[in-house]
């Protein structure tokens, strides 16, 4: 690909230079045969040509020898100065072989590189020798692609700035969030330490979980227990209270150092917890199960796990569960009889058996093939066949809060 030469090349270049100069300065150049009209253009180009000895590498043009006296003379007497006459003649097509420094000055002014640099990467197809229609189309496409590339680069720079701004904002948000998390962590940690200390104080003051039971002790207490009490004998409003006793079914489950306590009664259920106070000694706290969340008729008891005994007895501060104001606190001995471990309890309701026995019926489903049924009811002490059990829950097992005659009956 060859660049145009001679008067055709310089005339076109100066035409473009004058147009660009007018656009940049707003100054109108009268294009006639007067050299004075071209002096401003000449001075502008001379400011470029005067530096040509120093810019061959950076601006890609032929080398020029230095001006022997660069500081001793002024325009237009320097070696590579361009005059208005030279510009006028070249513009009007009177110069067949324009000076190289005039050409390079024009190329640098218009395209930012000298003639050699332009020849390597042409940026104006009007300066290419013999460009036909197909080549011109390709050059136009190349120019369009270059413009698209420039636009893409500009968009990328804009996007990069936006991303940097976004990244800066995200960094600020991230740091703010991190600071907030640290503050929350400090607050939560401080709160946790405070609550832990408070819990430690409560646990110490109320003597909660004072002893961690062994696995053997856990196994000995966990499970299903049959429970007997003579509390109905203290109900002064019941004329048939003589030797009235009741059997309940108790489910005890170990949980994190203490035991959940659920007592299924003939009429009233109780819930609560148990804990080991020391080896073999268990305290029991329970209350009536209700839906209000209020503590109703709380019971405190101690149970000793005597090894080898079938009947384990507890001493409880409980209630007579009488009607109205007659519901009095009493002390009583109750009996626990271990039935076994595992399985689940299920109440049987709405059956003929319920109607016949006038009682609560519970099933202990130990396995699919092992099911035991319990009838929880009030009954006469004398109907029990086991004499040792009868002796543990008769009227002598009860202590009234205040001595009162006629409450505990010794005969019907």
C-alpha positions in Angstrom: 0.0 0.0 0.0 1.6 3.2 -1.2 1.1 6.8 0.0 0.5 9.6 -2.5 3.4 11.9 -3.2 4.2 15.3 -4.6 1.7 18.1 -5.1 -1.3 15.9 -4.7 -0.2 14.8 -1.3 0.8 18.2 0.1 -2.2 20.0 -1.3 -4.5 17.5 0.4 -2.6 17.7 3.6 -2.6 21.5 3.7 -6.3 21.5 2.9 -6.9 19.3 5.9 -4.5 21.3 8.1 -6.3 24.6 7.3 -9.7 23.0 8.0 -8.5 21.6 11.3 -6.8 24.9 12.3 -10.0 26.9 11.6 -12.1 24.4 13.6 -9.6 24.5 16.5 -9.1 28.3 16.7 -12.3 29.7 15.1 -10.1 31.8 12.9 -11.1 32.0 9.2 -8.2 31.6 6.7 -8.7 33.3 3.4 -7.3 30.9 0.8 -5.9 33.1 -1.9 -2.5 33.9 -3.3 -1.4 36.2 -0.5 1.4 34.6 1.6 0.4 36.7 4.6 -2.9 34.8 4.9 -1.0 31.6 5.5 1.5 32.9 8.1 -0.5 31.6 11.2 -0.7 28.2 9.6 3.0 28.3 8.8 3.9 29.3 12.4 1.7 26.5 13.8 3.5 23.9 11.6 6.9 25.4 12.4 6.3 24.8 16.1 6.2 21.1 15.1 9.0 21.1 12.4 11.4 22.9 14.7 11.3 19.8 17.1 11.7 17.2 14.3 15.4 16.6 15.2 14.2 15.3 18.6 11.1 13.3 17.7 12.0 10.8 15.1 11.6 7.8 17.5 8.5 9.0 19.3 6.6 10.4 16.3 7.8 8.0 13.7 9.3 10.1 10.9 12.6 10.3 9.1 15.6 11.6 11.1 16.6 15.3 10.8 19.9 16.8 11.7 19.9 19.3 14.5 19.7 23.0 13.9 23.2 24.4 14.3 22.0 27.5 16.0 18.7 26.7 17.6 18.7 29.4 20.2 20.4 32.3 18.3 17.7 32.9 15.7 14.0 33.3 15.7 11.2 32.4 13.3 11.4 32.3 10.3 15.2 32.0 10.3 15.5 28.6 12.0 16.6 25.6 9.9 13.2 23.8 9.7 10.9 26.9 9.8 8.0 27.0 7.4 6.9 30.3 5.9 3.6 31.6 4.6 5.0 31.6 1.1 5.9 27.9 1.3 2.4 27.1 2.6 0.7 29.2 -0.1 2.7 27.6 -2.9 2.2 24.1 -1.7 -1.5 24.6 -1.1 -2.1 26.0 -4.6 -0.3 23.0 -6.2 2.9 24.9 -7.2 5.3 22.5 -5.4 6.0 19.2 -7.0 8.5 18.0 -4.4 7.5 19.5 -1.0 10.1 19.6 1.7 10.1 16.5 3.9 9.8 18.5 7.2 6.7 20.3 5.8 5.1 16.9 5.0 6.0 15.5 8.5 4.8 18.6 10.2 1.4 18.2 8.4 1.1 14.5 9.2 2.0 15.1 12.9 -0.5 18.0 13.1 -3.3 15.9 11.6 -2.6 12.3 12.7 -0.1 12.5 15.6 2.6 10.7 13.7 5.1 11.5 10.9 4.8 10.2 7.3 6.6 6.9 8.1 4.3 6.2 11.0 1.3 7.0 8.8 2.5 4.8 6.0 2.7 1.9 8.5 -0.8 2.4 9.7 -2.8 4.6 7.3 -5.6 6.6 8.9 -6.9 8.4 5.8 -7.6 6.5 2.6 -7.5 9.7 0.5 -3.8 9.7 0.9 -3.4 6.2 -0.4 -2.2 5.8 -4.0 -4.6 4.0 -6.4 -7.3 3.1 -3.9 -10.2 1.4 -5.8 -13.7 1.0 -4.6 -13.2 -2.4 -2.9 -10.1 -1.2 -1.1 -11.9 1.9 0.0 -14.7 -0.2 1.4 -12.2 -2.2 3.3 -10.6 0.9 4.6 -13.9 2.3 5.6 -14.6 -0.9 7.4 -11.2 -0.7 9.1 -11.9 2.8 10.1 -15.4 1.8 11.4 -13.8 -1.0 13.4 -11.2 1.3 14.7 -14.0 3.7 15.8 -15.9 0.8 17.4 -12.7 -0.2 19.2 -12.2 3.4 20.4 -15.9 3.4 21.6 -15.4 0.1 23.3 -12.3 1.3 25.0 -14.2 4.4 26.1 -17.1 2.3 27.4 -14.6 0.0 29.2 -13.0 3.0 30.9 -16.4 4.3 31.9 -17.4 0.9 33.2 -14.1 0.5 35.0 -14.7 3.8 36.7 -18.2 2.8 37.7 -16.9 -0.6 38.9 -14.3 1.2 41.0 -16.9 3.5 42.4 -19.2 0.5 43.0 -16.3 -1.5 44.6 -15.5 1.5 46.8 -19.1 1.7 47.9 -19.2 -2.1 48.4 -16.1 -1.9 50.5 -17.6 0.9 52.6 -20.8 -1.2 53.0 -18.7 -4.3 53.8 -16.6 -2.5 56.4 -19.7 -1.0 57.9 -21.3 -4.4 58.1 -18.2 -5.9 59.6 -18.0 -3.1 62.2 -21.7 -3.7 63.0 -21.1 -7.4 63.3 -18.2 -6.8 65.6 -20.3 -4.5 67.7 -23.1 -7.0 67.8 -20.6 -9.8 68.6 -19.2 -7.8 71.5 -22.7 -7.0 72.7 -23.9 -10.6 72.4 -20.7 -11.9 74.1 -21.1 -9.4 76.9 -24.7 -10.4 77.3 -23.9 -14.1 77.2 -21.2 -13.6 79.9 -23.7 -11.6 82.0 -26.4 -14.2 81.6 -23.9 -17.0 82.2 -22.8 -15.4 85.4 -26.4 -14.8 86.4 -27.3 -18.4 85.7 -24.3 -19.5 87.7 -25.5 -17.4 90.6 -29.1 -18.7 90.3 -27.8 -22.2 90.1 -25.6 -21.8 93.1 -28.2 -20.0 95.2 -31.0 -22.5 94.4 -28.7 -25.5 94.5 -29.7 -26.6 91.0 -27.9 -29.6 89.5 -25.5 -29.9 92.5 -24.5 -33.5 91.5 -23.9 -35.2 88.2 -25.3 -38.7 88.4 -23.5 -41.7 87.0 -24.8 -43.7 84.2 -25.9 -46.4 86.6 -27.8 -43.8 88.6 -29.4 -42.4 85.5 -30.5 -45.9 84.4 -31.9 -46.7 87.9 -34.1 -43.6 87.9 -35.2 -43.4 84.3 -38.2 -45.4 83.1 -41.8 -46.2 84.1 -42.8 -46.3 87.7 -46.0 -47.4 89.5 -46.8 -44.8 92.2 -49.1 -45.2 95.2 -50.3 -42.5 97.5 -52.7 -42.4 100.5 -53.4 -38.6 100.1 -57.2 -39.1 99.5 -57.5 -40.1 103.2 -56.8 -36.5 104.1 -59.8 -35.1 102.2 -62.1 -34.0 105.0 -65.0 -33.2 102.6 -65.1 -36.8 101.4 -67.1 -39.0 103.8 -65.7 -42.1 102.1 -62.1 -41.2 102.6 -61.3 -44.0 105.0 -58.4 -46.0 103.6 -58.8 -44.4 100.2 -55.6 -44.7 98.2 -54.7 -44.1 94.5 -52.3 -45.5 92.1 -50.6 -43.3 89.4 -48.2 -44.0 86.6 -44.9 -42.0 86.5 -42.7 -41.5 83.4 -39.1 -40.3 84.2 -36.8 -39.1 81.4 -33.2 -38.0 81.7 -32.2 -34.7 80.1 -28.9 -32.8 80.4 -28.2 -33.5 84.1 -31.8 -33.6 85.4 -34.9 -35.6 84.8 -38.3 -34.7 83.4 -41.2 -36.0 85.6 -44.7 -36.7 84.3 -47.2 -38.3 86.7 -50.4 -39.6 85.2 -53.1 -39.6 87.9 -56.6 -41.1 88.1 -58.0 -37.5 87.8 -55.1 -35.1 87.9 -51.8 -35.1 86.0 -48.6 -33.6 87.4 -45.5 -32.4 85.6 -42.1 -31.3 87.0 -38.5 -32.3 87.3 -36.1 -34.4 89.4 -32.5 -34.0 90.2 -29.9 -35.9 92.2 -28.8 -34.0 95.3 -26.1 -36.5 96.1 -25.5 -40.2 95.3 -28.7 -42.1 95.7 -30.7 -39.1 96.9 -33.2 -37.5 94.5 -35.4 -34.4 94.9 -38.7 -34.1 93.1 -40.6 -30.9 92.2 -43.9 -31.1 90.5 -47.2 -29.2 90.0 -50.6 -29.8 88.5 -50.4 -29.8 84.7 -52.6 -27.0 83.3 -52.9 -24.8 80.3 -52.6 -21.5 82.1 -48.9 -21.7 82.8 -49.6 -20.8 86.5 -48.1 -22.9 89.3 -50.9 -24.8 90.9 -50.4 -27.0 94.0 -46.6 -27.4 93.9 -45.2 -30.5 95.5 -41.7 -31.0 96.9 -40.3 -34.5 97.8 -37.2 -36.5 98.5 -36.7 -40.0 97.2 -33.9 -42.4 98.3 -32.9 -45.0 95.8 -32.3 -47.9 98.1 -30.7 -50.7 96.2 -32.4 -54.1 96.3 -35.7 -52.7 97.5 -38.9 -53.3 95.6 -40.8 -50.5 97.2 -39.0 -47.1 97.2 -40.5 -44.5 99.4 -40.5 -40.7 99.1 -41.4 -38.1 101.7 -43.4 -35.3 100.1 -44.9 -32.0 101.1 -48.1 -32.1 99.0 -51.8 -31.3 99.1 -54.9 -33.2 100.1 -56.5 -32.0 96.8 -59.8 -31.5 98.6 -62.5 -29.1 97.4 -62.5 -25.4 98.2 -60.7 -24.1 101.3 -60.3 -27.7 102.6 -57.4 -28.2 100.2 -54.6 -28.4 102.8 -50.9 -28.9 102.7 -49.9 -32.3 104.1 -46.8 -34.4 104.6 -47.0 -37.9 103.2 -45.1 -41.0 102.4 -45.5 -42.2 98.8 -44.4 -45.4 97.1 -42.5 -45.9 93.8 -42.3 -49.3 92.1 -40.1 -49.6 89.1 -41.8 -51.2 86.1 -39.1 -50.9 83.5 -37.4 -48.7 80.9 -38.1 -47.7 77.3 -41.3 -47.7 75.3 -44.1 -45.1 75.6 -47.3 -44.5 77.5 -50.6 -44.1 75.8 -54.0 -43.3 77.4 -57.0 -45.4 76.4 -60.2 -43.4 76.0 -63.8 -43.9 75.0 -63.9 -47.6 75.5 -66.3 -50.0 77.3 -63.5 -50.7 79.7 -63.3 -47.0 80.7 -67.0 -47.1 81.5 -66.9 -50.3 83.5 -63.9 -49.4 85.7 -64.6 -45.7 86.2 -60.9 -45.1 85.9 -58.1 -43.8 83.6 -56.6 -46.5 81.5 -52.9 -46.3 80.4 -51.0 -48.6 78.2 -47.3 -49.0 78.4 -46.2 -50.0 74.9 -42.8 -51.4 75.6 -42.4 -53.1 72.2 -44.8 -54.2 69.5 -45.4 -57.5 71.3 -45.1 -56.2 74.9 -48.0 -54.1 76.1 -49.1 -53.7 79.7 -52.3 -52.0 80.8 -52.8 -50.0 84.0 -56.1 -48.9 85.6 -55.5 -45.7 87.5 -58.2 -45.3 90.1 -59.2 -44.6 93.8 -59.6 -47.8 95.8 -59.8 -49.1 99.3 -56.5 -49.9 100.9 -57.9 -53.2 102.1 -58.4 -54.4 98.5 -54.6 -54.4 98.0 -53.2 -57.9 98.4 -49.7 -56.8 99.3 -49.4 -56.2 103.0 -46.0 -54.4 103.0 -47.4 -51.9 100.5 -50.6 -51.4 102.6 -48.5 -50.6 105.7 -46.6 -47.9 103.8 -49.6 -45.9 102.6 -52.2 -46.2 105.3 -53.4 -43.3 107.5 -50.2 -43.4 109.4 -48.3 -42.3 106.3 -49.9 -38.8 106.5 -48.9 -35.8 108.6 -51.3 -32.9 108.8 -50.0 -29.3 108.7 -51.8 -28.7 112.0 -53.1 -31.4 114.4 -56.8 -31.9 113.9 -59.1 -34.6 115.1 -61.4 -36.4 112.7 -59.5 -35.9 109.5 -57.5 -39.1 109.4 -59.9 -42.0 110.1 -58.7 -45.2 111.8 -62.0 -47.0 111.2 -64.9 -46.6 108.7 
